[in-house]
Amino acid sequence: MTEPFSDQHAAALDAADPLSALRAEFHLPRHGDGEQAYFVGNSLGLQPKGARAMVDEVMDKWARDAVEGHFLDPAPWMPYHELVRNGLAEVVGAEPAEVVAMNSLTANLHLMLVSFYRPTRERPAILMEAGAFPSDRHALESQVRFHGFDPGTDLIELEPDEPDGTFSMEAIERAIATHGKRLALVLWPGVQYRTGQAFDLEAITRLGHAAGAVVGFDLAHAAGNLPLQLHAHGPDFAVWCHYKYMNSGPGAVGGCFVHARHARTTRPRFAGWWGHDQASRFRMGPEFAPTPGADGWQLSNPQILSLAPLRASLELFARAGGMGALRARSVRLTGYLEALIRERLADTLQVVTPREPERRGAQLSLRVAGGRERGRALFEHLARHGVLGDWREPDVIRISPAPLYNSHADILRFARAVDAWRGGGA
Ligand SMILES: *Cc1c(COP(=O)(O)O)cnc(C)c1O
């Protein structure tokens, strides 16, 4: 065994893994004459080299065929969102009719809440995590108010019970038991954005349903990061975005899952013409007859330009051999990052993310010892040396090795840069 801090060690780990080749399929940001060590795929995934051709195809067709582009090969726009359906279903573990790419994450969350958060006097409450991503909290709070209920009593925000701001499964179980009879909805993240904690979605679904609540997930940090089994685990709905681990570009179209048991639901929904049954959509009649499945929640004709890069991204997920293979690589990468920190950097970086691989995804959240000023100084030192993580107030640097393009060599570069800084008397 070579020394883990050596170039030979990192190079050997990269050489031993056939998935290392996928890095060449991405544009890596430059730093000086070389590449950046980019660990921010949890915020904006890198551009697949194939994305430009997908976008150009749309631009060319628009120039050449204009309105007839809706019907002409290749990739006519009318059924364009079908091109990503099977790939997406693979990534999130769903049946094809359970997923649709549309809108944005927060818009999809609202659409799902309209149908699946149906508060009554007896059962008005939503259980969520305290410290959730602000957009989720805004959406949930505004929905509680929209229905005339009081977020002060009906938006229940569970505080983390573990010292680093993470949750034990027991705490979630207890909260569901305590509030069970009042719960209309449990809305939980797949991976917590700040701590990087991954949750047992099967258990949360089972407990929420047993209490009589609807269960929905925000998978912004889980889609493309962890293998998911949405159909088998059985939540009622889920939403996510495609610009993080799904590498589909800034403001990429969002994703939505509606479980097959709701395919023909008569629940209320906010409807639009693209959700209308395809066979009769262009009769332009006044009555709304929803397409069965997730497609029935579409509002508008799809954002073709924003869908195009997702096609290129999904090709790479397929080439990787799916989420199982990718996850195995991810566990190795994140394990290597953690090992380097524990071996030499533990006086500087405290790992906030759970230690057990099954309780985390790719990301490690690292609290910098000594507080905010010192943390910012380290963060800026890393950026100067071409190592990009992201900063979360007051003292956390998030480092997320994305298994499609990050390498063991990137991780070693990060660890060396931290080591040099702490040795440098900062
Ligand atoms: C990234 C993220 C969002 C972003 O929402 P958009 O509607 O895509 O802007 C929302 N929620 C969570 C948990 C996120 O991580």
The ligand as a Tripos MOL2 file, in Angstrom:
@<TRIPOS>MOLECULE
LIG
   15    15     1     0     0
SMALL
NO_CHARGES

@<TRIPOS>ATOM
      1 C1        -31.2880   23.5440   -5.1510 C.3       1 LIG1
      2 C2        -32.4990   23.4150   -4.3180 C.ar      1 LIG1
      3 C3        -33.6770   24.1070   -4.6330 C.ar      1 LIG1
      4 C4        -33.7230   25.0900   -5.7750 C.3       1 LIG1
      5 O1        -34.9980   25.2890   -6.2410 O.3       1 LIG1
      6 P1        -35.2790   25.8640   -7.7260 P.3       1 LIG1
      7 O2        -36.7320   25.9470   -7.7990 O.co2     1 LIG1
      8 O3        -34.6440   24.9090   -8.6940 O.co2     1 LIG1
      9 O4        -34.5930   27.2030   -7.8150 O.co2     1 LIG1
     10 C5        -34.7840   23.9000   -3.8360 C.ar      1 LIG1
     11 N1        -34.7480   23.0520   -2.7820 N.ar      1 LIG1
     12 C6        -33.6140   22.3750   -2.4580 C.ar      1 LIG1
     13 C7        -33.6070   21.4420   -1.2950 C.3       1 LIG1
     14 C8        -32.4580   22.5540   -3.2010 C.ar      1 LIG1
     15 O5        -31.3410   21.9120   -2.8600 O.3       1 LIG1
@<TRIPOS>BOND
     1     1     2 1
     2     2     3 ar
     3     2    14 ar
     4     3     4 1
     5     3    10 ar
     6     4     5 1
     7     5     6 1
     8     6     7 2
     9     6     8 1
    10     6     9 1
    11    10    11 ar
    12    11    12 ar
    13    12    13 1
    14    12    14 ar
    15    14    15 1
@<TRIPOS>SUBSTRUCTURE
     1 LIG1         1 GROUP 0 **** ****
